Amino acid sequence: MSDRVVHIIEPTLVSDAGHCSIVVQSLCAAGKGLRFRVWVGREAQLAWTEDPNVEVRPYFYRRLRRLQAAWLYWRLLRRGARVLITTAGRTDLVLLNLVGPKPIPPGRVFLYIHQLRLNPRKEAVLRQLASQQPHLVMITTTDALEKTLRAYGFYNTMVILPIASSPIDGVASGAIPEFRHLLVAGAARSDKGFSTAVDFIDHLASERVALPISIQISGDHYGRYDKATRTAIERLKSIQYPFLQVVPETLTRQDYVRLFRGAICLQPYDRGEYANKLSAITLDAFTAGAPVVTIASTWMAEVVNRFEAGVVVEEPTCEALLKAILTVRHEYARYASSARRAGSVLTKHDQWAALISMLNPKTLGSERAGGGGYEPSCR
């Protein structure tokens, strides 16, 4: 009986806002005919779970989530359940190997890897885990990350862009809107260049440049901020700039999507963090037809250049960012049209189809294992 239920593990899911919520919602919506049990944060309050085939289990306490995860993995694997960890990392691999059989049978565990922070010691651990657990299905968000995992010995891999199967408002259609504002979207974090964005706003104010700008300053899943971001938020509050709109709260999906209409999306993200890591905000921007200004040698820059859907700067100086933004603003219709095309191309496939097929109980026992690999069909 447990084979007929897919267990989705997402300890950070506590509300309808945020990217992990979109990923889980999208996956459940795409999995018609499957039953899902979603293990989420203990304080979770979700409004999208009316589907009778989706059961939500509030379970994880933030400070105990690793210990709870180990216990849950042991229980589920012991029962032969199918487990999908939607925001997985190296710790999950270690825990699965610790509490699960060696090897875990094919078609039982699926890990969606969004990023990996590695050093030589961690790389050695990954190689060992790959040899001990050859049947794990490793899902990544980028080709580069998939290539990295395969180099360590994980051969059952695939790439899936974490885009909603039915995005709100869909890909932008109709007339291209006029430029409305510069947008710094998403949670305020150091790796997303929040301090750089605040520096840029201060530059606009000191140079008396009239550029409408909206910036979100909500925290992470638990409302927390890193030290540098807290300092930048305090600095932002002191800037006197009449064209600035600060969005302090986490928005509903509908209100969040509306921010991108007529926007230029500014993403001065850390190139070390985002060299091979996907940005869901870039996908949201393109889905809404909003061009992007970002930094070279990042995943975002690669996609922006591919579609000519914005401008890439070599270094995120205030002068370089302003020049790039004014370039896009001067030809907003052209860049917005290219962004719209990027959104159309990136969402033209059913992103979850291959994974849903593998999760279907009818496929149990039919998966290839031990080095055969899955075709990474969801590009």
C-alpha positions in Angstrom: 0.0 0.0 0.0 2.8 2.4 0.8 4.0 2.1 -2.8 0.9 4.0 -3.9 1.8 7.1 -1.9 4.7 9.4 -2.8 6.2 11.0 0.3 7.4 14.6 -0.4 9.8 15.8 2.3 10.1 19.7 2.6 11.0 20.8 6.1 11.2 24.5 5.1 7.6 24.6 3.7 5.6 26.6 6.2 3.4 29.0 4.1 2.1 29.5 0.6 4.8 32.0 -0.2 8.3 31.2 -1.4 9.9 29.1 -4.0 9.6 25.7 -2.2 5.9 26.2 -2.0 5.7 26.7 -5.8 7.8 23.6 -6.4 5.6 21.4 -4.2 2.4 22.8 -5.5 3.5 22.4 -9.1 4.6 18.8 -8.6 1.4 17.8 -6.9 -0.7 19.5 -9.6 1.2 17.7 -12.3 0.9 14.3 -10.6 -2.7 13.5 -11.5 -3.4 9.9 -10.5 -0.8 9.9 -7.8 -1.3 10.3 -4.0 1.1 12.6 -2.2 1.8 12.9 1.5 3.8 16.1 2.1 5.9 16.4 5.3 6.3 20.1 6.1 7.2 22.5 8.9 5.3 22.0 12.1 3.8 25.6 12.0 2.8 25.3 8.3 -0.4 27.1 7.2 -1.1 26.2 3.6 -4.2 27.2 1.6 -3.6 25.1 -1.6 -4.2 21.6 -0.2 -7.8 21.0 -1.1 -6.9 18.2 -3.5 -8.0 14.9 -1.9 -4.9 13.2 -3.3 -2.6 15.6 -1.3 -2.3 15.0 2.4 -0.2 17.6 4.4 1.6 16.4 7.5 3.0 19.2 9.7 6.0 17.5 11.3 9.3 19.3 11.3 10.6 21.6 14.1 13.2 23.9 12.7 15.9 23.1 15.3 15.2 19.3 15.3 14.7 18.8 11.6 17.8 16.8 10.8 17.1 14.4 13.6 13.5 14.2 12.6 14.5 13.7 8.9 16.7 10.7 9.8 13.9 9.1 11.8 11.4 9.7 9.0 13.7 8.4 6.3 14.2 5.2 8.4 10.5 4.7 8.9 9.6 5.3 5.2 12.4 3.2 3.7 11.7 0.4 6.1 8.1 0.3 4.8 9.3 0.4 1.1 7.8 3.9 0.5 8.7 6.2 -2.3 10.5 9.4 -1.1 11.0 12.6 -2.9 13.1 15.3 -1.1 12.3 18.5 -3.0 15.1 20.7 -1.5 17.9 18.1 -0.9 21.5 18.5 0.0 24.6 16.5 1.0 23.2 16.1 4.6 20.2 14.2 3.2 22.5 11.9 1.3 24.4 11.1 4.4 21.3 10.5 6.5 19.8 8.2 3.8 22.9 6.2 3.6 23.1 6.0 7.4 19.5 4.8 8.1 18.7 3.1 4.8 19.7 -0.2 3.3 22.9 -0.5 1.2 22.0 -0.1 -1.4 18.5 1.5 -1.3 16.5 -0.3 -4.0 15.8 1.3 -7.4 12.9 3.7 -7.7 12.6 4.5 -4.0 14.4 7.7 -3.4 14.5 10.9 -5.5 16.6 14.0 -4.5 16.0 17.4 -6.0 19.4 19.2 -5.7 19.3 22.9 -6.2 22.9 23.7 -5.2 26.0 22.1 -3.7 28.7 23.8 -1.6 31.7 21.5 -1.8 35.3 21.2 -0.7 37.7 18.3 -1.2 36.5 16.4 1.9 32.9 16.8 0.9 33.6 15.7 -2.6 35.2 12.5 -1.3 32.1 11.8 0.8 29.9 12.2 -2.3 32.0 9.8 -4.3 31.7 7.2 -1.5 28.0 7.8 -1.2 27.6 7.4 -5.0 29.3 4.0 -4.8 27.2 2.8 -1.9 23.9 4.1 -3.2 23.9 3.7 -7.0 20.1 3.7 -7.4 19.3 7.1 -6.0 17.7 9.4 -8.6 19.4 12.8 -8.6 17.4 15.7 -10.0 19.2 19.0 -10.6 18.1 22.4 -11.9 21.1 23.0 -14.3 23.1 21.0 -16.7 26.3 22.1 -14.9 25.1 20.7 -11.6 24.0 17.4 -13.2 27.5 17.1 -14.8 29.1 17.6 -11.4 27.0 14.9 -9.8 27.7 12.5 -12.7 31.5 13.1 -12.3 31.1 12.0 -8.6 29.5 8.7 -9.7 25.7 9.4 -9.6 24.5 8.1 -13.0 20.7 8.2 -12.5 20.3 11.9 -13.1 17.9 14.3 -14.8 17.4 18.1 -15.1 14.1 19.8 -14.3 13.5 23.5 -14.2 11.5 24.3 -11.1 8.8 26.2 -13.0 5.1 25.9 -12.1 3.3 23.5 -14.4 0.6 26.2 -14.8 2.2 29.6 -13.9 -0.1 32.3 -12.6 -0.9 34.6 -15.5 1.0 32.2 -17.7 3.7 33.5 -20.1 3.0 37.2 -20.6 0.7 37.8 -23.6 -0.9 40.8 -25.3 0.7 44.1 -25.7 4.1 44.7 -24.1 3.6 47.1 -21.1 5.5 50.3 -20.7 8.4 50.3 -18.3 7.1 50.8 -14.8 9.9 50.2 -12.3 13.2 48.5 -11.5 12.6 45.5 -9.4 14.7 43.7 -6.7 12.6 40.7 -6.0 12.6 37.8 -3.6 14.0 37.3 -0.1 16.7 39.7 1.1 19.9 37.7 1.3 23.6 38.4 0.9 24.1 35.8 -1.9 21.4 37.7 -3.8 23.4 40.9 -3.7 21.1 42.7 -1.4 23.8 45.0 -0.1 24.8 45.8 -3.7 21.2 46.7 -4.5 21.1 49.1 -1.4 24.4 50.7 -2.6 22.8 51.2 -6.0 19.7 52.9 -4.5 21.9 55.1 -2.4 23.8 56.0 -5.6 20.5 56.9 -7.3 19.6 59.2 -4.5 22.9 60.9 -4.3 23.1 61.4 -8.1 19.4 62.6 -8.1 18.5 60.0 -10.8 14.7 59.6 -11.1 14.3 55.9 -11.5 11.3 54.1 -9.9 12.5 51.1 -7.9 10.7 48.5 -5.8 12.6 46.2 -3.4 11.5 43.3 -1.3 13.0 43.0 2.1 11.3 39.9 3.5 13.5 37.3 5.2 14.0 33.6 4.5 11.5 30.7 5.2 11.6 31.5 8.9 11.8 35.3 8.6 15.5 35.4 9.4 18.3 37.7 7.9 22.0 37.2 7.8 24.1 39.9 9.5 25.2 41.8 6.4 21.6 41.9 5.2 20.3 43.2 8.5 22.9 46.0 8.3 21.9 46.8 4.7 18.2 47.0 5.6 18.9 49.5 8.3 20.9 51.5 5.8 18.1 51.3 3.3 15.7 52.8 5.9 17.9 55.9 6.1 18.0 56.6 2.4 15.8 59.5 1.3 14.7 58.6 -2.2 11.2 59.6 -3.3 11.1 57.0 -6.1 11.6 54.0 -3.8 8.9 51.5 -2.8 9.9 49.0 -0.1 7.9 45.8 0.1 8.5 44.5 3.6 6.2 41.4 3.7 6.2 38.1 1.9 3.6 38.4 -0.9 1.0 36.1 -2.2 1.9 34.4 -5.4 -0.6 36.7 -7.3 0.8 39.9 -5.8 4.4 38.7 -6.3 3.8 38.0 -10.0 2.2 41.4 -10.5 5.5 43.0 -9.4 7.2 41.8 -12.7 4.7 43.5 -15.1 6.6 46.5 -16.7 9.7 45.7 -14.6 13.4 45.4 -15.2 14.6 42.7 -12.8 17.9 43.6 -11.1 19.9 40.5 -10.0 23.4 41.4 -8.8 23.9 37.9 -7.4 27.1 36.4 -6.0 28.8 34.7 -9.0 30.5 32.2 -6.7 27.1 31.0 -5.5 25.3 31.2 -8.8 27.9 30.0 -11.2 25.9 26.8 -11.7 22.9 27.5 -9.5 19.5 28.4 -11.0 17.6 31.4 -9.9 13.8 30.9 -9.8 13.4 34.7 -9.8 14.9 34.8 -13.3 12.4 32.2 -14.4 9.6 34.2 -12.8 10.8 37.3 -14.6 10.9 35.7 -18.0 7.5 34.0 -17.5 6.1 37.5 -16.8 8.1 39.1 -19.8 10.4 41.2 -17.6 14.0 41.6 -18.8 16.9 41.0 -16.4 20.1 42.9 -15.5 22.7 40.6 -13.9 26.4 39.8 -13.5 28.7 37.8 -15.8 29.8 34.2 -15.1 26.5 33.2 -13.5 23.7 30.9 -14.7 21.4 34.0 -15.1 24.0 35.7 -17.4 24.1 32.6 -19.6 20.3 32.6 -20.0 20.1 36.4 -20.5 22.7 36.3 -23.2 21.1 33.3 -24.9 17.8 35.1 -25.4 19.1 38.7 -25.4 16.6 39.2 -22.6 18.5 41.9 -20.7 22.0 43.1 -20.1 25.0 41.4 -18.4 27.6 43.5 -16.6 31.1 42.3 -15.8 31.2 43.9 -12.3 28.2 45.2 -10.3 29.4 48.8 -9.8 26.8 51.4 -9.5 27.9 53.0 -12.7 27.8 49.8 -14.7 24.4 48.8 -13.3 22.9 52.2 -14.1 24.2 52.1 -17.7 22.8 48.6 -18.2 19.4 49.5 -16.7 19.1 52.6 -18.9 20.0 50.6 -21.9 17.2 48.2 -21.3 14.8 51.0 -20.4 15.6 52.8 -23.7 14.6 49.7 -25.7 12.2 48.2 -23.2 9.8 46.8 -25.7 12.5 44.8 -27.5 14.1 43.4 -24.3 10.7 42.6 -22.8 9.7 40.8 -26.0 12.9 38.7 -25.8 12.2 38.0 -22.1 8.7 36.8 -23.1 10.2 34.5 -25.7 12.7 33.1 -23.1 9.7 32.4 -20.8 7.9 30.7 -23.6 10.8 28.5 -24.5 11.7 27.6 -21.0 8.1 26.6 -20.1 7.1 24.9 -23.4 7.6 21.4 -21.9 5.7 19.7 -19.1 8.6 20.0 -16.7 7.5 17.3 -14.4 6.4 14.6 -16.9 9.5 12.4 -16.7 9.6 12.5 -12.9 5.8 11.8 -12.6 6.2 8.8 -14.8 9.0 7.4 -12.6 7.0 8.0 -9.5 4.0 6.1 -10.8 3.6 2.9 -8.9 3.1 1.0 -12.2 6.8 1.7 -12.9 8.0 0.1 -9.7 10.8 -2.4 -10.6 11.1 -1.2 -14.1 13.7 1.5 -13.5 17.2 1.0 -14.8 19.8 0.9 -12.1 23.5 0.7 -11.5 25.0 3.0 -14.1 22.4 2.9 -16.8 21.1 6.4 -16.0 18.0 8.2 -17.0 17.9 10.5 -20.0 17.9 14.1 -18.8 15.0 15.0 -21.0 13.6 18.0 -19.1 15.9 20.8 -20.2 
